[in-house]
Amino acid sequence: MTMFVIYEYPSDYPTKFVVREWRILEKGIIQDLASAPYYVADCIEEARKSLAGRKLVHLEPDDGDDCVIREIWM
């Protein structure tokens, strides 16, 4: 399963919205594909558009997630 996380102003792109891709493998193991951004945008709408055409479900971040995580899409 693939998950995309939209970050607002992460430390490596402090003025941008960054979409990073993560893969969830069997038994809950997460494969980090996030070292290279999937997409870098100036606004959240542009970040969302980078995921257009995919059949994804929107999830809100958990209370314990990093404060720069704005949205999760699976």
PDB file of N, CA, C, O and CB in Angstrom:
ATOM      1  N   MET A   1       0.847  -1.157   0.000  1.00  0.00           N
ATOM      2  CA  MET A   1       0.000   0.000   0.000  1.00  0.00           C
ATOM      3  C   MET A   1       0.907   1.239   0.000  1.00  0.00           C
ATOM      4  O   MET A   1       1.936   1.271   0.674  1.00  0.00           O
ATOM      5  CB  MET A   1      -0.971  -0.013   1.223  1.00  0.00           C
ATOM      6  N   THR A   2       0.514   2.229  -0.748  1.00  0.00           N
ATOM      7  CA  THR A   2       1.283   3.469  -0.825  1.00  0.00           C
ATOM      8  C   THR A   2       0.530   4.587  -0.123  1.00  0.00           C
ATOM      9  O   THR A   2      -0.693   4.689  -0.220  1.00  0.00           O
ATOM     10  CB  THR A   2       1.570   3.850  -2.293  1.00  0.00           C
ATOM     11  N   MET A   3       1.276   5.420   0.581  1.00  0.00           N
ATOM     12  CA  MET A   3       0.707   6.544   1.297  1.00  0.00           C
ATOM     13  C   MET A   3       1.515   7.791   0.922  1.00  0.00           C
ATOM     14  O   MET A   3       2.737   7.731   0.785  1.00  0.00           O
ATOM     15  CB  MET A   3       0.712   6.295   2.850  1.00  0.00           C
ATOM     16  N   PHE A   4       0.823   8.909   0.759  1.00  0.00           N
ATOM     17  CA  PHE A   4       1.469  10.186   0.471  1.00  0.00           C
ATOM     18  C   PHE A   4       1.177  11.123   1.631  1.00  0.00           C
ATOM     19  O   PHE A   4       0.036  11.232   2.081  1.00  0.00           O
ATOM     20  CB  PHE A   4       0.974  10.793  -0.889  1.00  0.00           C
ATOM     21  N   VAL A   5       2.212  11.796   2.113  1.00  0.00           N
ATOM     22  CA  VAL A   5       2.070  12.723   3.225  1.00  0.00           C
ATOM     23  C   VAL A   5       2.439  14.119   2.728  1.00  0.00           C
ATOM     24  O   VAL A   5       3.487  14.321   2.114  1.00  0.00           O
ATOM     25  CB  VAL A   5       2.964  12.295   4.441  1.00  0.00           C
ATOM     26  N   ILE A   6       1.553  15.080   3.009  1.00  0.00           N
ATOM     27  CA  ILE A   6       1.827  16.475   2.655  1.00  0.00           C
ATOM     28  C   ILE A   6       2.333  17.172   3.919  1.00  0.00           C
ATOM     29  O   ILE A   6       1.667  17.194   4.954  1.00  0.00           O
ATOM     30  CB  ILE A   6       0.538  17.196   2.071  1.00  0.00           C
ATOM     31  N   TYR A   7       3.531  17.738   3.796  1.00  0.00           N
ATOM     32  CA  TYR A   7       4.174  18.461   4.888  1.00  0.00           C
ATOM     33  C   TYR A   7       4.128  19.964   4.601  1.00  0.00           C
ATOM     34  O   TYR A   7       4.333  20.395   3.466  1.00  0.00           O
ATOM     35  CB  TYR A   7       5.640  17.981   5.082  1.00  0.00           C
ATOM     36  N   GLU A   8       3.860  20.744   5.632  1.00  0.00           N
ATOM     37  CA  GLU A   8       3.877  22.205   5.495  1.00  0.00           C
ATOM     38  C   GLU A   8       5.160  22.750   6.116  1.00  0.00           C
ATOM     39  O   GLU A   8       5.382  22.636   7.322  1.00  0.00           O
ATOM     40  CB  GLU A   8       2.620  22.848   6.168  1.00  0.00           C
ATOM     41  N   TYR A   9       5.987  23.337   5.282  1.00  0.00           N
ATOM     42  CA  TYR A   9       7.235  23.982   5.705  1.00  0.00           C
ATOM     43  C   TYR A   9       8.168  23.060   6.506  1.00  0.00           C
ATOM     44  O   TYR A   9       8.586  23.417   7.607  1.00  0.00           O
ATOM     45  CB  TYR A   9       6.910  25.200   6.534  1.00  0.00           C
ATOM     46  N   PRO A  10       8.496  21.877   5.964  1.00  0.00           N
ATOM     47  CA  PRO A  10       9.445  21.014   6.675  1.00  0.00           C
ATOM     48  C   PRO A  10      10.832  21.662   6.711  1.00  0.00           C
ATOM     49  O   PRO A  10      11.106  22.586   5.945  1.00  0.00           O
ATOM     50  CB  PRO A  10       9.521  19.618   6.002  1.00  0.00           C
ATOM     51  N   SER A  11      11.683  21.193   7.577  1.00  0.00           N
ATOM     52  CA  SER A  11      12.992  21.826   7.778  1.00  0.00           C
ATOM     53  C   SER A  11      13.861  21.834   6.525  1.00  0.00           C
ATOM     54  O   SER A  11      14.687  22.732   6.359  1.00  0.00           O
ATOM     55  CB  SER A  11      13.730  21.123   8.885  1.00  0.00           C
ATOM     56  N   ASP A  12      13.690  20.845   5.632  1.00  0.00           N
ATOM     57  CA  ASP A  12      14.507  20.827   4.418  1.00  0.00           C
ATOM     58  C   ASP A  12      13.944  21.705   3.299  1.00  0.00           C
ATOM     59  O   ASP A  12      14.648  21.989   2.330  1.00  0.00           O
ATOM     60  CB  ASP A  12      14.640  19.411   3.920  1.00  0.00           C
ATOM     61  N   TYR A  13      12.688  22.137   3.418  1.00  0.00           N
ATOM     62  CA  TYR A  13      12.039  23.061   2.477  1.00  0.00           C
ATOM     63  C   TYR A  13      11.193  24.041   3.295  1.00  0.00           C
ATOM     64  O   TYR A  13       9.966  23.952   3.266  1.00  0.00           O
ATOM     65  CB  TYR A  13      11.150  22.283   1.416  1.00  0.00           C
ATOM     66  N   PRO A  14      11.812  24.963   4.017  1.00  0.00           N
ATOM     67  CA  PRO A  14      11.087  25.775   5.007  1.00  0.00           C
ATOM     68  C   PRO A  14      10.055  26.763   4.458  1.00  0.00           C
ATOM     69  O   PRO A  14       9.326  27.380   5.234  1.00  0.00           O
ATOM     70  CB  PRO A  14      12.063  26.529   5.795  1.00  0.00           C
ATOM     71  N   THR A  15       9.984  26.920   3.149  1.00  0.00           N
ATOM     72  CA  THR A  15       8.987  27.832   2.570  1.00  0.00           C
ATOM     73  C   THR A  15       8.042  27.111   1.608  1.00  0.00           C
ATOM     74  O   THR A  15       7.327  27.763   0.847  1.00  0.00           O
ATOM     75  CB  THR A  15       9.686  28.980   1.841  1.00  0.00           C
ATOM     76  N   LYS A  16       8.030  25.779   1.630  1.00  0.00           N
ATOM     77  CA  LYS A  16       7.275  24.991   0.654  1.00  0.00           C
ATOM     78  C   LYS A  16       6.384  23.957   1.325  1.00  0.00           C
ATOM     79  O   LYS A  16       6.525  23.657   2.511  1.00  0.00           O
ATOM     80  CB  LYS A  16       8.225  24.300  -0.309  1.00  0.00           C
ATOM     81  N   PHE A  17       5.470  23.426   0.537  1.00  0.00           N
ATOM     82  CA  PHE A  17       4.689  22.241   0.895  1.00  0.00           C
ATOM     83  C   PHE A  17       5.341  21.075   0.164  1.00  0.00           C
ATOM     84  O   PHE A  17       5.619  21.167  -1.031  1.00  0.00           O
ATOM     85  CB  PHE A  17       3.145  22.395   0.511  1.00  0.00           C
ATOM     86  N   VAL A  18       5.582  20.001   0.864  1.00  0.00           N
ATOM     87  CA  VAL A  18       6.302  18.867   0.282  1.00  0.00           C
ATOM     88  C   VAL A  18       5.444  17.614   0.383  1.00  0.00           C
ATOM     89  O   VAL A  18       4.898  17.307   1.442  1.00  0.00           O
ATOM     90  CB  VAL A  18       7.667  18.652   0.989  1.00  0.00           C
ATOM     91  N   VAL A  19       5.332  16.893  -0.731  1.00  0.00           N
ATOM     92  CA  VAL A  19       4.629  15.609  -0.760  1.00  0.00           C
ATOM     93  C   VAL A  19       5.697  14.523  -0.752  1.00  0.00           C
ATOM     94  O   VAL A  19       6.593  14.511  -1.596  1.00  0.00           O
ATOM     95  CB  VAL A  19       3.677  15.481  -2.024  1.00  0.00           C
ATOM     96  N   ARG A  20       5.591  13.622   0.203  1.00  0.00           N
ATOM     97  CA  ARG A  20       6.537  12.498   0.295  1.00  0.00           C
ATOM     98  C   ARG A  20       5.764  11.190   0.214  1.00  0.00           C
ATOM     99  O   ARG A  20       4.651  11.070   0.726  1.00  0.00           O
ATOM    100  CB  ARG A  20       7.371  12.562   1.619  1.00  0.00           C
ATOM    101  N   GLU A  21       6.377  10.221  -0.438  1.00  0.00           N
ATOM    102  CA  GLU A  21       5.744   8.911  -0.639  1.00  0.00           C
ATOM    103  C   GLU A  21       6.313   7.912   0.361  1.00  0.00           C
ATOM    104  O   GLU A  21       7.519   7.853   0.601  1.00  0.00           O
ATOM    105  CB  GLU A  21       5.956   8.404  -2.096  1.00  0.00           C
ATOM    106  N   TRP A  22       5.413   7.138   0.929  1.00  0.00           N
ATOM    107  CA  TRP A  22       5.775   6.057   1.850  1.00  0.00           C
ATOM    108  C   TRP A  22       5.064   4.785   1.383  1.00  0.00           C
ATOM    109  O   TRP A  22       3.953   4.854   0.858  1.00  0.00           O
ATOM    110  CB  TRP A  22       5.387   6.415   3.340  1.00  0.00           C
ATOM    111  N   ARG A  23       5.685   3.650   1.567  1.00  0.00           N
ATOM    112  CA  ARG A  23       5.040   2.372   1.257  1.00  0.00           C
ATOM    113  C   ARG A  23       4.932   1.533   2.520  1.00  0.00           C
ATOM    114  O   ARG A  23       5.884   1.393   3.287  1.00  0.00           O
ATOM    115  CB  ARG A  23       5.823   1.606   0.162  1.00  0.00           C
ATOM    116  N   ILE A  24       3.752   0.988   2.707  1.00  0.00           N
ATOM    117  CA  ILE A  24       3.511   0.096   3.836  1.00  0.00           C
ATOM    118  C   ILE A  24       3.544  -1.313   3.288  1.00  0.00           C
ATOM    119  O   ILE A  24       2.715  -1.692   2.460  1.00  0.00           O
ATOM    120  CB  ILE A  24       2.145   0.407   4.559  1.00  0.00           C
ATOM    121  N   LEU A  25       4.504  -2.082   3.755  1.00  0.00           N
ATOM    122  CA  LEU A  25       4.683  -3.451   3.296  1.00  0.00           C
ATOM    123  C   LEU A  25       3.970  -4.400   4.258  1.00  0.00           C
ATOM    124  O   LEU A  25       3.323  -3.963   5.209  1.00  0.00           O
ATOM    125  CB  LEU A  25       6.192  -3.805   3.185  1.00  0.00           C
ATOM    126  N   GLU A  26       4.091  -5.671   4.006  1.00  0.00           N
ATOM    127  CA  GLU A  26       3.420  -6.644   4.859  1.00  0.00           C
ATOM    128  C   GLU A  26       3.893  -6.526   6.303  1.00  0.00           C
ATOM    129  O   GLU A  26       5.024  -6.115   6.564  1.00  0.00           O
ATOM    130  CB  GLU A  26       3.660  -8.059   4.341  1.00  0.00           C
ATOM    131  N   LYS A  27       3.048  -6.878   7.206  1.00  0.00           N
ATOM    132  CA  LYS A  27       3.287  -6.839   8.643  1.00  0.00           C
ATOM    133  C   LYS A  27       3.584  -5.430   9.154  1.00  0.00           C
ATOM    134  O   LYS A  27       4.246  -5.271  10.179  1.00  0.00           O
ATOM    135  CB  LYS A  27       4.430  -7.755   8.994  1.00  0.00           C
ATOM    136  N   GLY A  28       3.097  -4.402   8.442  1.00  0.00           N
ATOM    137  CA  GLY A  28       3.224  -3.037   8.916  1.00  0.00           C
ATOM    138  C   GLY A  28       4.592  -2.409   8.740  1.00  0.00           C
ATOM    139  O   GLY A  28       4.835  -1.318   9.255  1.00  0.00           O
ATOM    140  N   ILE A  29       5.484  -3.065   8.030  1.00  0.00           N
ATOM    141  CA  ILE A  29       6.807  -2.490   7.793  1.00  0.00           C
ATOM    142  C   ILE A  29       6.669  -1.334   6.808  1.00  0.00           C
ATOM    143  O   ILE A  29       6.035  -1.477   5.762  1.00  0.00           O
ATOM    144  CB  ILE A  29       7.804  -3.567   7.254  1.00  0.00           C
ATOM    145  N   ILE A  30       7.262  -0.190   7.141  1.00  0.00           N
ATOM    146  CA  ILE A  30       7.173   0.998   6.296  1.00  0.00           C
ATOM    147  C   ILE A  30       8.476   1.183   5.539  1.00  0.00           C
ATOM    148  O   ILE A  30       9.552   1.235   6.136  1.00  0.00           O
ATOM    149  CB  ILE A  30       6.851   2.255   7.137  1.00  0.00           C
ATOM    150  N   GLN A  31       8.371   1.281   4.225  1.00  0.00           N
ATOM    151  CA  GLN A  31       9.524   1.524   3.364  1.00  0.00           C
ATOM    152  C   GLN A  31       9.608   3.023   3.120  1.00  0.00           C
ATOM    153  O   GLN A  31       8.673   3.629   2.597  1.00  0.00           O
ATOM    154  CB  GLN A  31       9.416   0.730   2.013  1.00  0.00           C
ATOM    155  N   ASP A  32      10.724   3.611   3.498  1.00  0.00           N
ATOM    156  CA  ASP A  32      10.913   5.057   3.399  1.00  0.00           C
ATOM    157  C   ASP A  32      11.332   5.433   1.992  1.00  0.00           C
ATOM    158  O   ASP A  32      12.472   5.201   1.589  1.00  0.00           O
ATOM    159  CB  ASP A  32      11.956   5.545   4.414  1.00  0.00           C
ATOM    160  N   LEU A  33      10.401   6.018   1.243  1.00  0.00           N
ATOM    161  CA  LEU A  33      10.710   6.571  -0.071  1.00  0.00           C
ATOM    162  C   LEU A  33      10.738   8.089   0.024  1.00  0.00           C
ATOM    163  O   LEU A  33      10.763   8.784  -0.992  1.00  0.00           O
ATOM    164  CB  LEU A  33       9.677   6.104  -1.131  1.00  0.00           C
ATOM    165  N   ALA A  34      10.734   8.597   1.255  1.00  0.00           N
ATOM    166  CA  ALA A  34      10.534  10.021   1.491  1.00  0.00           C
ATOM    167  C   ALA A  34      11.815  10.848   1.440  1.00  0.00           C
ATOM    168  O   ALA A  34      11.748  12.074   1.523  1.00  0.00           O
ATOM    169  CB  ALA A  34       9.883  10.212   2.814  1.00  0.00           C
ATOM    170  N   SER A  35      12.970  10.221   1.308  1.00  0.00           N
ATOM    171  CA  SER A  35      14.197  11.015   1.294  1.00  0.00           C
ATOM    172  C   SER A  35      14.223  11.983   0.110  1.00  0.00           C
ATOM    173  O   SER A  35      14.706  13.107   0.240  1.00  0.00           O
ATOM    174  CB  SER A  35      15.420  10.097   1.248  1.00  0.00           C
ATOM    175  N   ALA A  36      13.713  11.559  -1.027  1.00  0.00           N
ATOM    176  CA  ALA A  36      13.560  12.454  -2.178  1.00  0.00           C
ATOM    177  C   ALA A  36      12.078  12.793  -2.288  1.00  0.00           C
ATOM    178  O   ALA A  36      11.253  11.887  -2.397  1.00  0.00           O
ATOM    179  CB  ALA A  36      14.103  11.795  -3.515  1.00  0.00           C
ATOM    180  N   PRO A  37      11.720  14.076  -2.261  1.00  0.00           N
ATOM    181  CA  PRO A  37      10.302  14.433  -2.320  1.00  0.00           C
ATOM    182  C   PRO A  37       9.625  13.939  -3.593  1.00  0.00           C
ATOM    183  O   PRO A  37      10.227  13.924  -4.666  1.00  0.00           O
ATOM    184  CB  PRO A  37      10.144  15.931  -2.216  1.00  0.00           C
ATOM    185  N   TYR A  38       8.369  13.537  -3.458  1.00  0.00           N
ATOM    186  CA  TYR A  38       7.552  13.186  -4.603  1.00  0.00           C
ATOM    187  C   TYR A  38       7.201  14.453  -5.374  1.00  0.00           C
ATOM    188  O   TYR A  38       7.164  14.454  -6.604  1.00  0.00           O
ATOM    189  CB  TYR A  38       6.275  12.433  -4.161  1.00  0.00           C
ATOM    190  N   TYR A  39       6.940  15.546  -4.625  1.00  0.00           N
ATOM    191  CA  TYR A  39       6.568  16.817  -5.250  1.00  0.00           C
ATOM    192  C   TYR A  39       6.828  17.939  -4.258  1.00  0.00           C
ATOM    193  O   TYR A  39       6.643  17.764  -3.053  1.00  0.00           O
ATOM    194  CB  TYR A  39       5.073  16.813  -5.705  1.00  0.00           C
ATOM    195  N   VAL A  40       7.258  19.095  -4.765  1.00  0.00           N
ATOM    196  CA  VAL A  40       7.463  20.294  -3.945  1.00  0.00           C
ATOM    197  C   VAL A  40       6.579  21.393  -4.521  1.00  0.00           C
ATOM    198  O   VAL A  40       6.605  21.650  -5.725  1.00  0.00           O
ATOM    199  CB  VAL A  40       8.985  20.734  -3.915  1.00  0.00           C
ATOM    200  N   ALA A  41       5.791  22.046  -3.653  1.00  0.00           N
ATOM    201  CA  ALA A  41       4.807  23.027  -4.118  1.00  0.00           C
ATOM    202  C   ALA A  41       4.875  24.308  -3.290  1.00  0.00           C
ATOM    203  O   ALA A  41       5.421  24.336  -2.186  1.00  0.00           O
ATOM    204  CB  ALA A  41       3.391  22.434  -4.055  1.00  0.00           C
ATOM    205  N   ASP A  42       4.305  25.360  -3.859  1.00  0.00           N
ATOM    206  CA  ASP A  42       4.229  26.647  -3.162  1.00  0.00           C
ATOM    207  C   ASP A  42       3.016  26.750  -2.248  1.00  0.00           C
ATOM    208  O   ASP A  42       3.020  27.541  -1.305  1.00  0.00           O
ATOM    209  CB  ASP A  42       4.198  27.775  -4.167  1.00  0.00           C
ATOM    210  N   CYS A  43       1.972  25.957  -2.514  1.00  0.00           N
ATOM    211  CA  CYS A  43       0.756  26.010  -1.701  1.00  0.00           C
ATOM    212  C   CYS A  43       0.172  24.592  -1.587  1.00  0.00           C
ATOM    213  O   CYS A  43       0.519  23.693  -2.352  1.00  0.00           O
ATOM    214  CB  CYS A  43      -0.293  27.002  -2.323  1.00  0.00           C
ATOM    215  N   ILE A  44      -0.714  24.428  -0.620  1.00  0.00           N
ATOM    216  CA  ILE A  44      -1.277  23.101  -0.379  1.00  0.00           C
ATOM    217  C   ILE A  44      -2.149  22.633  -1.543  1.00  0.00           C
ATOM    218  O   ILE A  44      -2.201  21.437  -1.831  1.00  0.00           O
ATOM    219  CB  ILE A  44      -2.092  23.106   0.908  1.00  0.00           C
ATOM    220  N   GLU A  45      -2.830  23.557  -2.213  1.00  0.00           N
ATOM    221  CA  GLU A  45      -3.662  23.179  -3.356  1.00  0.00           C
ATOM    222  C   GLU A  45      -2.815  22.567  -4.465  1.00  0.00           C
ATOM    223  O   GLU A  45      -3.212  21.582  -5.089  1.00  0.00           O
ATOM    224  CB  GLU A  45      -4.431  24.398  -3.890  1.00  0.00           C
ATOM    225  N   GLU A  46      -1.655  23.150  -4.705  1.00  0.00           N
ATOM    226  CA  GLU A  46      -0.740  22.621  -5.714  1.00  0.00           C
ATOM    227  C   GLU A  46      -0.219  21.240  -5.300  1.00  0.00           C
ATOM    228  O   GLU A  46      -0.074  20.348  -6.136  1.00  0.00           O
ATOM    229  CB  GLU A  46       0.438  23.594  -5.936  1.00  0.00           C
ATOM    230  N   ALA A  47       0.058  21.075  -4.019  1.00  0.00           N
ATOM    231  CA  ALA A  47       0.513  19.773  -3.515  1.00  0.00           C
ATOM    232  C   ALA A  47      -0.570  18.716  -3.728  1.00  0.00           C
ATOM    233  O   ALA A  47      -0.276  17.595  -4.144  1.00  0.00           O
ATOM    234  CB  ALA A  47       0.887  19.866  -2.012  1.00  0.00           C
ATOM    235  N   ARG A  48      -1.823  19.077  -3.441  1.00  0.00           N
ATOM    236  CA  ARG A  48      -2.938  18.148  -3.650  1.00  0.00           C
ATOM    237  C   ARG A  48      -3.092  17.785  -5.125  1.00  0.00           C
ATOM    238  O   ARG A  48      -3.361  16.630  -5.455  1.00  0.00           O
ATOM    239  CB  ARG A  48      -4.242  18.757  -3.124  1.00  0.00           C
ATOM    240  N   LYS A  49      -2.923  18.765  -6.012  1.00  0.00           N
ATOM    241  CA  LYS A  49      -3.049  18.505  -7.446  1.00  0.00           C
ATOM    242  C   LYS A  49      -2.020  17.495  -7.939  1.00  0.00           C
ATOM    243  O   LYS A  49      -2.265  16.780  -8.910  1.00  0.00           O
ATOM    244  CB  LYS A  49      -2.907  19.801  -8.225  1.00  0.00           C
ATOM    245  N   SER A  50      -0.874  17.434  -7.276  1.00  0.00           N
ATOM    246  CA  SER A  50       0.146  16.464  -7.686  1.00  0.00           C
ATOM    247  C   SER A  50      -0.330  15.029  -7.500  1.00  0.00           C
ATOM    248  O   SER A  50       0.242  14.103  -8.075  1.00  0.00           O
ATOM    249  CB  SER A  50       1.430  16.686  -6.897  1.00  0.00           C
ATOM    250  N   LEU A  51      -1.374  14.845  -6.698  1.00  0.00           N
ATOM    251  CA  LEU A  51      -1.927  13.508  -6.435  1.00  0.00           C
ATOM    252  C   LEU A  51      -3.190  13.231  -7.244  1.00  0.00           C
ATOM    253  O   LEU A  51      -3.788  12.162  -7.120  1.00  0.00           O
ATOM    254  CB  LEU A  51      -2.231  13.354  -4.954  1.00  0.00           C
ATOM    255  N   ALA A  52      -3.593  14.190  -8.071  1.00  0.00           N
ATOM    256  CA  ALA A  52      -4.808  14.031  -8.877  1.00  0.00           C
ATOM    257  C   ALA A  52      -4.702  12.801  -9.765  1.00  0.00           C
ATOM    258  O   ALA A  52      -3.620  12.454 -10.238  1.00  0.00           O
ATOM    259  CB  ALA A  52      -5.060  15.284  -9.735  1.00  0.00           C
ATOM    260  N   GLY A  53      -5.820  12.157  -9.981  1.00  0.00           N
ATOM    261  CA  GLY A  53      -5.860  10.976 -10.834  1.00  0.00           C
ATOM    262  C   GLY A  53      -5.623   9.681 -10.079  1.00  0.00           C
ATOM    263  O   GLY A  53      -5.844   8.596 -10.617  1.00  0.00           O
ATOM    264  N   ARG A  54      -5.181   9.785  -8.853  1.00  0.00           N
ATOM    265  CA  ARG A  54      -4.992   8.589  -8.021  1.00  0.00           C
ATOM    266  C   ARG A  54      -6.261   8.392  -7.193  1.00  0.00           C
ATOM    267  O   ARG A  54      -6.925   9.360  -6.820  1.00  0.00           O
ATOM    268  CB  ARG A  54      -3.718   8.723  -7.089  1.00  0.00           C
ATOM    269  N   LYS A  55      -6.582   7.174  -6.919  1.00  0.00           N
ATOM    270  CA  LYS A  55      -7.750   6.887  -6.083  1.00  0.00           C
ATOM    271  C   LYS A  55      -7.268   6.784  -4.646  1.00  0.00           C
ATOM    272  O   LYS A  55      -6.905   5.709  -4.168  1.00  0.00           O
ATOM    273  CB  LYS A  55      -8.485   5.566  -6.536  1.00  0.00           C
ATOM    274  N   LEU A  56      -7.273   7.933  -3.964  1.00  0.00           N
ATOM    275  CA  LEU A  56      -6.743   8.010  -2.614  1.00  0.00           C
ATOM    276  C   LEU A  56      -7.822   8.468  -1.644  1.00  0.00           C
ATOM    277  O   LEU A  56      -8.772   9.150  -2.028  1.00  0.00           O
ATOM    278  CB  LEU A  56      -5.543   8.954  -2.561  1.00  0.00           C
ATOM    279  N   VAL A  57      -7.665   8.091  -0.403  1.00  0.00           N
ATOM    280  CA  VAL A  57      -8.560   8.494   0.675  1.00  0.00           C
ATOM    281  C   VAL A  57      -7.794   9.459   1.574  1.00  0.00           C
ATOM    282  O   VAL A  57      -6.643   9.216   1.937  1.00  0.00           O
ATOM    283  CB  VAL A  57      -9.087   7.250   1.485  1.00  0.00           C
ATOM    284  N   HIS A  58      -8.452  10.549   1.921  1.00  0.00           N
ATOM    285  CA  HIS A  58      -7.836  11.564   2.778  1.00  0.00           C
ATOM    286  C   HIS A  58      -7.938  11.163   4.248  1.00  0.00           C
ATOM    287  O   HIS A  58      -9.003  10.761   4.716  1.00  0.00           O
ATOM    288  CB  HIS A  58      -8.500  12.936   2.554  1.00  0.00           C
ATOM    289  N   LEU A  59      -6.828  11.276   4.970  1.00  0.00           N
ATOM    290  CA  LEU A  59      -6.790  11.019   6.411  1.00  0.00           C
ATOM    291  C   LEU A  59      -6.206  12.237   7.106  1.00  0.00           C
ATOM    292  O   LEU A  59      -5.308  12.891   6.576  1.00  0.00           O
ATOM    293  CB  LEU A  59      -5.957   9.739   6.738  1.00  0.00           C
ATOM    294  N   GLU A  60      -6.712  12.538   8.286  1.00  0.00           N
ATOM    295  CA  GLU A  60      -6.148  13.616   9.100  1.00  0.00           C
ATOM    296  C   GLU A  60      -4.961  13.058   9.876  1.00  0.00           C
ATOM    297  O   GLU A  60      -4.956  11.879  10.229  1.00  0.00           O
ATOM    298  CB  GLU A  60      -7.222  14.223  10.072  1.00  0.00           C
ATOM    299  N   PRO A  61      -3.962  13.882  10.143  1.00  0.00           N
ATOM    300  CA  PRO A  61      -2.843  13.415  10.969  1.00  0.00           C
ATOM    301  C   PRO A  61      -3.314  13.069  12.382  1.00  0.00           C
ATOM    302  O   PRO A  61      -4.298  13.623  12.870  1.00  0.00           O
ATOM    303  CB  PRO A  61      -1.734  14.485  11.028  1.00  0.00           C
ATOM    304  N   ASP A  62      -2.611  12.162  13.022  1.00  0.00           N
ATOM    305  CA  ASP A  62      -2.888  11.819  14.417  1.00  0.00           C
ATOM    306  C   ASP A  62      -2.354  12.920  15.322  1.00  0.00           C
ATOM    307  O   ASP A  62      -1.471  13.682  14.928  1.00  0.00           O
ATOM    308  CB  ASP A  62      -2.259  10.448  14.791  1.00  0.00           C
ATOM    309  N   ASP A  63      -2.884  13.000  16.520  1.00  0.00           N
ATOM    310  CA  ASP A  63      -2.444  14.011  17.479  1.00  0.00           C
ATOM    311  C   ASP A  63      -0.947  13.941  17.756  1.00  0.00           C
ATOM    312  O   ASP A  63      -0.320  14.971  18.001  1.00  0.00           O
ATOM    313  CB  ASP A  63      -3.206  13.860  18.773  1.00  0.00           C
ATOM    314  N   GLY A  64      -0.369  12.756  17.724  1.00  0.00           N
ATOM    315  CA  GLY A  64       1.051  12.585  18.026  1.00  0.00           C
ATOM    316  C   GLY A  64       1.981  12.784  16.840  1.00  0.00           C
ATOM    317  O   GLY A  64       3.200  12.716  16.997  1.00  0.00           O
ATOM    318  N   ASP A  65       1.424  13.030  15.646  1.00  0.00           N
ATOM    319  CA  ASP A  65       2.267  13.222  14.456  1.00  0.00           C
ATOM    320  C   ASP A  65       3.009  14.555  14.528  1.00  0.00           C
ATOM    321  O   ASP A  65       2.601  15.481  15.229  1.00  0.00           O
ATOM    322  CB  ASP A  65       1.413  13.160  13.169  1.00  0.00           C
ATOM    323  N   ASP A  66       4.100  14.621  13.787  1.00  0.00           N
ATOM    324  CA  ASP A  66       4.884  15.852  13.691  1.00  0.00           C
ATOM    325  C   ASP A  66       3.976  16.995  13.253  1.00  0.00           C
ATOM    326  O   ASP A  66       3.107  16.801  12.403  1.00  0.00           O
ATOM    327  CB  ASP A  66       6.070  15.681  12.700  1.00  0.00           C
ATOM    328  N   CYS A  67       4.165  18.179  13.818  1.00  0.00           N
ATOM    329  CA  CYS A  67       3.277  19.311  13.542  1.00  0.00           C
ATOM    330  C   CYS A  67       3.377  19.823  12.102  1.00  0.00           C
ATOM    331  O   CYS A  67       2.520  20.600  11.682  1.00  0.00           O
ATOM    332  CB  CYS A  67       3.586  20.436  14.494  1.00  0.00           C
ATOM    333  N   VAL A  68       4.382  19.422  11.340  1.00  0.00           N
ATOM    334  CA  VAL A  68       4.483  19.861   9.940  1.00  0.00           C
ATOM    335  C   VAL A  68       3.662  18.987   8.990  1.00  0.00           C
ATOM    336  O   VAL A  68       3.524  19.318   7.812  1.00  0.00           O
ATOM    337  CB  VAL A  68       5.940  19.857   9.499  1.00  0.00           C
ATOM    338  N   ILE A  69       3.113  17.873   9.492  1.00  0.00           N
ATOM    339  CA  ILE A  69       2.265  17.003   8.660  1.00  0.00           C
ATOM    340  C   ILE A  69       0.883  17.628   8.569  1.00  0.00           C
ATOM    341  O   ILE A  69       0.195  17.781   9.578  1.00  0.00           O
ATOM    342  CB  ILE A  69       2.181  15.546   9.247  1.00  0.00           C
ATOM    343  N   ARG A  70       0.472  17.995   7.337  1.00  0.00           N
ATOM    344  CA  ARG A  70      -0.839  18.614   7.123  1.00  0.00           C
ATOM    345  C   ARG A  70      -1.892  17.597   6.727  1.00  0.00           C
ATOM    346  O   ARG A  70      -3.005  17.618   7.252  1.00  0.00           O
ATOM    347  CB  ARG A  70      -0.745  19.686   6.058  1.00  0.00           C
ATOM    348  N   GLU A  71      -1.545  16.694   5.794  1.00  0.00           N
ATOM    349  CA  GLU A  71      -2.523  15.718   5.290  1.00  0.00           C
ATOM    350  C   GLU A  71      -1.833  14.408   4.967  1.00  0.00           C
ATOM    351  O   GLU A  71      -0.639  14.357   4.674  1.00  0.00           O
ATOM    352  CB  GLU A  71      -3.249  16.259   4.039  1.00  0.00           C
ATOM    353  N   ILE A  72      -2.631  13.349   5.031  1.00  0.00           N
ATOM    354  CA  ILE A  72      -2.169  12.026   4.635  1.00  0.00           C
ATOM    355  C   ILE A  72      -3.168  11.484   3.631  1.00  0.00           C
ATOM    356  O   ILE A  72      -4.378  11.603   3.821  1.00  0.00           O
ATOM    357  CB  ILE A  72      -2.017  11.066   5.869  1.00  0.00           C
ATOM    358  N   TRP A  73      -2.660  10.891   2.566  1.00  0.00           N
ATOM    359  CA  TRP A  73      -3.504  10.331   1.511  1.00  0.00           C
ATOM    360  C   TRP A  73      -3.080   8.887   1.267  1.00  0.00           C
ATOM    361  O   TRP A  73      -1.905   8.609   1.025  1.00  0.00           O
ATOM    362  CB  TRP A  73      -3.405  11.174   0.195  1.00  0.00           C
ATOM    363  N   MET A  74      -4.059   7.960   1.333  1.00  0.00           N
ATOM    364  CA  MET A  74      -3.775   6.531   1.107  1.00  0.00           C
ATOM    365  C   MET A  74      -4.696   6.013   0.026  1.00  0.00           C
ATOM    366  O   MET A  74      -4.632   4.835  -0.327  1.00  0.00           O
ATOM    367  CB  MET A  74      -3.947   5.700   2.414  1.00  0.00           C
TER     368      MET A  74
END
